[in-house]
Amino acid sequence: MKIIELTEVQFRNYSKLHSARNYFQTVEYAHTRSEVTYYLGYINESDNTLMAATLLLESRINKFRVGYVPGSFLIDYNNDNLFKDFIISLKEYLKNKKYVYVTADNISTYKMFDKNGDIIYYDTNIIKLFNDLSFRKIGKVPIRNIVLESEKTPNETYMLFNANTKRNINVSLKRAITIYKDDTNNINSLLELNKDINVKYINNILKNFNSDYAKAEIYYAKISPEKYVNNYRYLLKEEEEKNDKLNDIIQNVNIKKTDSIINKKMNSDKRITKYKNEIIKATNLYTKYTNDVIIGGILIIKNNREIYFLDEGYNKDLSNFYSSHLIKWEIIKKYLNEGYKIFNFGSIKNMDKQNGNYIFKLGFGGKVYEYIGTYDLIVNKYLYYIIKIIFKIKIFIKKNHK
């Protein structure tokens, strides 16, 4: 068995069908990151491809190279002997190409947590496998994403959401927020909503992820202040009519007053107060924005059966309008109907119940996936530590000259 260099077409045909496929291991992502890319294949005596990966040239130091493998190697990690043989062949290939080391992200899952933070899957063997080979762990912070996997219908999937998420989605709908896909992929509104977005990177993603297999799209949430006002006027009118009937029942001396009727009246009073407050809020919004206005936006990548939620932004003054909840739900609903089954909400820093980002993403019924993490595959042990020191010095100089 040996390592060979594949063409883009060969790599694409292999990667789009592999069980470990991800948008990092695509021709499209390689084009966003590097001008020098090698598409590697590991073949047996019958010329069957057993593994593939994109290898990006990150930097050169004289004649020596440093590489990067984004995402996971597209290989069966459960086949220990195959993986070990592959690494031996890969190191030989890299040595001949003058690589000192290659950094690999390895976003394959080795640990999984449920909504309560309890471990429901744990593969210790894969970590041992990496440690036994020429890999060195980079970083101590676990790399975790929240992922929703569902083969259910949109309605059944919606029932997996927690109560707060469903409530916030319903509030958004009542406030006349609608979601639409920007067919022109115009990022201007997204940039206005989030000043921290890397414009160059986003444009690169949109430019390269435009194939049938891997495509970037932008969705926006907009609110109609006029419809918002009218929605709650209608709800208020309906509730006031119900309230009047309940009041008549309570005032009627010939009808026995039950706790149920009294509770209904009290709840109706609360709803009337709530709707009146919403009308005040809607009127103030209508005074500021007479026309429909964009209040949220998000960039996604579609890759085979997966949806990745990437950069997003929202109007900070209208954060309690929950556009981020609704925009994700509408995307999930749309792509479940098109056969997509995996929705990746992105990373979380920790699983602290006080972490708003963690609680928000977990509300969509997903699980926490902990990945193997980032490792350096060391090819030249002596030069590896020298180059690492050189990189640290360069980073230090750059920081102190800002």
C-alpha positions, -999 to 999 in steps of 0.1 A, spaced: 0 0 0 12 35 -7 4 72 -7 -4 88 -41 -15 122 -52 -50 124 -65 -65 148 -89 -92 172 -77 -119 151 -94 -106 119 -78 -105 134 -44 -139 150 -47 -155 117 -58 -140 99 -28 -146 126 -2 -182 132 -10 -191 96 -2 -169 90 29 -186 85 62 -163 110 79 -168 137 52 -169 173 64 -166 207 47 -130 211 58 -120 181 37 -133 194 4 -118 209 -27 -137 241 -19 -122 246 15 -87 239 2 -92 267 -23 -101 291 5 -70 283 25 -40 277 3 -26 281 -32 -6 249 -28 -27 218 -21 -20 181 -24 -49 157 -25 -36 125 -10 -49 90 -14 -38 58 3 -43 29 -21 -38 -9 -19 -24 -33 -44 -57 -33 -63 -56 5 -66 -86 9 -43 -85 41 -23 -86 34 15 -80 69 27 -79 105 14 -70 139 27 -62 174 16 -27 185 26 -22 223 26 12 239 25 11 264 54 47 278 53 83 272 42 115 277 60 143 275 35 138 241 18 117 227 46 79 227 48 51 228 74 17 215 64 -19 214 76 -46 188 72 -80 205 80 -107 184 96 -103 147 98 -83 122 77 -109 104 57 -101 70 70 -117 43 92 -103 52 126 -117 19 140 -93 -1 119 -61 3 140 -38 -16 116 -50 3 86 -45 37 104 -10 27 116 1 16 82 -13 47 67 6 70 91 39 51 84 33 56 47 23 92 52 54 100 72 76 86 44 58 106 18 61 138 40 98 131 46 105 129 9 86 162 4 108 179 31 80 184 56 90 189 92 56 184 106 19 185 97 -8 199 119 -41 180 117 -74 192 133 -89 157 137 -126 166 142 -136 130 145 -158 124 176 -143 104 204 -167 116 232 -203 126 233 -225 142 260 -262 145 264 -282 176 274 -274 169 311 -237 168 305 -235 130 310 -211 110 288 -231 88 264 -202 77 241 -164 75 248 -138 60 226 -105 58 245 -88 36 219 -86 64 193 -67 87 217 -43 58 225 -38 52 188 -27 88 183 -4 88 213 13 56 202 21 71 169 42 102 161 15 127 171 19 155 197 -13 170 212 -16 208 206 -37 227 231 -53 216 263 -88 230 258 -113 204 245 -127 211 211 -165 207 214 -194 214 190 -231 210 195 -246 189 168 -282 180 161 -287 147 142 -323 140 131 -340 117 107 -373 128 119 -398 151 103 -396 189 110 -425 187 134 -410 157 153 -376 175 153 -392 206 167 -404 186 197 -367 179 206 -362 216 213 -364 227 249 -393 249 261 -374 282 260 -363 276 224 -398 268 213 -412 298 232 -387 322 216 -394 309 181 -431 315 187 -425 350 200 -404 358 169 -433 346 146 -458 367 165 -436 397 161 -438 394 123 -402 382 118 -396 363 86 -366 345 72 -353 346 36 -323 334 17 -303 362 0 -298 347 -35 -271 373 -43 -251 363 -12 -248 400 -3 -228 403 30 -233 440 36 -262 436 60 -244 408 78 -213 430 83 -235 458 97 -249 433 122 -215 419 132 -184 442 129 -161 414 140 -167 393 109 -136 386 88 -146 400 55 -118 384 34 -125 350 48 -163 353 42 -158 364 7 -134 335 1 -160 311 15 -187 325 -8 -164 325 -38 -153 289 -34 -183 271 -19 -205 273 -49 -207 237 -62 -236 212 -60 -217 193 -33 -206 221 -11 -224 255 -11 -224 286 11 -256 305 16 -267 336 35 -300 339 53 -315 370 68 -342 377 94 -363 408 88 -391 423 108 -422 442 96 -430 468 123 -465 474 107 -474 437 108 -459 435 143 -483 461 155 -513 446 137 -505 411 149 -508 421 185 -538 444 180 -555 413 166 -544 391 195 -554 418 220 -589 421 204 -594 384 206 -582 382 242 -604 411 253 -635 393 238 -626 362 257 -620 382 288 -654 399 286 -671 365 284 -652 353 314 -660 384 333 -697 380 325 -696 345 339 -680 357 371 -705 385 375 -735 362 369 -748 354 404 -766 323 391 -734 306 379 -712 288 404 -677 303 404 -650 275 401 -613 278 405 -609 270 368 -629 300 357 -612 323 381 -578 311 369 -588 315 333 -598 351 340 -565 358 358 -545 343 330 -565 363 304 -558 395 324 -521 387 322 -522 381 285 -540 414 279 -513 433 299 -487 414 279 -503 422 245 -507 459 254 -470 461 263 -461 444 230 -482 470 211 -463 498 229 -430 481 219 -442 475 183 -454 511 180 -420 524 192 -403 502 167 -426 514 139 -418 550 148 -381 541 143 -384 518 113 -414 525 91 -403 498 66 -392 462 69 -357 460 85 -331 433 87 -324 423 123 -304 391 119 -283 372 95 -262 340 92 -238 323 68 -242 285 64 -224 258 44 -242 229 30 -220 198 25 -237 167 14 -261 158 42 -248 183 67 -255 220 75 -229 241 93 -239 273 110 -210 297 106 -208 335 111 -239 353 122 -250 387 135 -280 403 150 -293 438 160 -281 442 196 -309 466 204 -334 439 194 -317 409 209 -349 399 228 -367 395 195 -350 361 191 -342 363 154 -313 339 159 -337 312 172 -361 316 143 -335 318 116 -319 285 127 -353 268 130 -364 279 95 -331 266 81 -334 233 99 -370 229 88 -361 237 52 -332 213 49 -348 184 68 -374 184 40 -345 182 15 -330 152 32 -303 168 53 -298 151 87 -270 168 105 -269 204 118 -237 217 133 -242 247 156 -205 253 160 -181 254 190 -187 260 227 -160 271 252 -174 250 280 -204 232 293 -212 255 322 -249 260 327 -241 297 331 -227 299 296 -253 316 274 -239 303 241 -239 267 254 -275 270 267 -287 286 235 -272 260 212 -282 231 234 -318 243 232 -321 229 197 -320 193 209 -285 185 199 -257 168 217 -222 179 226 -195 162 204 -160 163 217 -134 159 189 -100 142 190 -85 176 188 -55 192 171 -23 172 168 11 177 151 23 147 131 61 150 136 82 140 107 116 155 117 118 155 155 150 176 157 138 204 133 103 203 148 112 219 181 135 244 164 108 256 140 82 258 168 106 281 187 111 302 155 73 305 151 69 316 188 96 343 183 78 356 152 45 358 170 61 376 199 77 401 176 45 407 157 25 413 189 50 437 203 52 458 171 14 464 169 
